[in-house]
Amino acid sequence: MDDVSLHIAPGEILGLVGLNGAGKTTVIRVCAGLSMATTGSVTVAGYDIARDKTEVSRHLGLVPEFPNFDPGSRPLALLRYFSGFFGLRGQEATQRCSKLLDLVGLADTTEVKVRAFSQGMKKRLALAAALLHDPEVILLDEVLNGLDPEGVALVRSLMLQWREEGKAIMLSSHLLGEMEQVADRVAIVHHGRLVKVLSRVELEANRSATLQVNIRNLDERAKELLARYGTVRADGRGLRISRPTLSANEINALLVGRGYQVDSLSFEPNGLEALFLGLIKEPPSTAAQGS
């Protein structure tokens, strides 16, 4: 990674988006202290990840993309073992671990060996392990991969709850529709660089549909006419109207009434996916906008 600067505020969900190999996992590993940055620094809850690793671990929870547990272990015993690192003992540890297994939907698997778990069940177990010490900062690396729809809904609900509790959350995911639903900001990385950070306002504005209008006898007056009803720009096929204030039928009637021959009108839904694909086609700039 090169020249990446990010900040996550308490009560915020920061989405991390990029193609395979773009650097998302590297960013998360550096933030978690599993990989060290060659330059710069990482601060978690006011503590430097390099100098104060032990203290950082008390405030940080991580769910890796591929959780790896002893296949012969059982969930409850495993979580009880992990809880000892955070000072939990005896009945307090058992109650905490049981509550978390119930929270992630694994209450009926406490004595099942992990080798029998699906990838989605391992993700749920990793999520429970990450929450043992009720961390203030939670890093989720492709946590939605491998989950069934119920699991995805669970994680979505938990993230929204954590945000209300003032936790700082970083989520990397290829499920851009989910990202649009929960993220307050989205950071796009490409070829190891931060391309752009999108605010919630930008995400909402980008979700508005665009109307593609193809006019056989297109001229400048048609563009000026349609500019009254949205943001208009020309492309190779005709005109594109962003956030139109008239319906497709109304625009068609308006143009035909002025003598224009309309070949086609079609709405092209925008969204994070379209914006993302558009941005990664452009060469990365030397400095990303927003952080």
ZIQUIHU-V843051 format. One record per pair of residues at least 12 apart in sequence whose C-alpha atoms are under 6 Angstrom apart, sorted by the first residue. I is the first residue (numbers start at 1). J is the second residue. Records with the same first field share a line. If there is no record, write none. Layout:
I->J ; J
This chain:
1->192 ; 193
2->192 ; 193
4->194
6->291
9->168
10->166 ; 167 ; 168
11->163 ; 166 ; 167 ; 168
12->163 ; 168
13->169 ; 170 ; 183 ; 184
14->170 ; 183 ; 185 ; 186
15->170 ; 171 ; 172 ; 183 ; 186 ; 187
16->171 ; 172 ; 186 ; 187
17->188
18->188 ; 189 ; 190
22->190 ; 191 ; 192
23->192
33->49
59->135 ; 136
60->135 ; 137 ; 138
61->130 ; 135 ; 138
62->130 ; 138 ; 139
63->126 ; 127 ; 140
64->141
65->141 ; 142
71->114 ; 115
72->113
73->113 ; 114
74->111 ; 112 ; 113 ; 114
75->110
76->110
79->97
80->93
100->128
104->124
119->146
120->146 ; 147
136->167
137->167 ; 168 ; 169
138->169
139->169 ; 170
140->171
141->172
142->172 ; 173
184->200
185->198 ; 199 ; 200
186->198
194->288
195->284 ; 288
196->288 ; 289
197->290 ; 291
206->271
207->270 ; 271
208->243
209->268 ; 269 ; 270
210->241 ; 242 ; 267 ; 268
211->240 ; 241 ; 266 ; 267
212->239 ; 240 ; 265 ; 266
213->238 ; 239 ; 265
214->238 ; 263 ; 264
215->261 ; 262 ; 263
216->261
229->244 ; 245
230->242 ; 243 ; 244
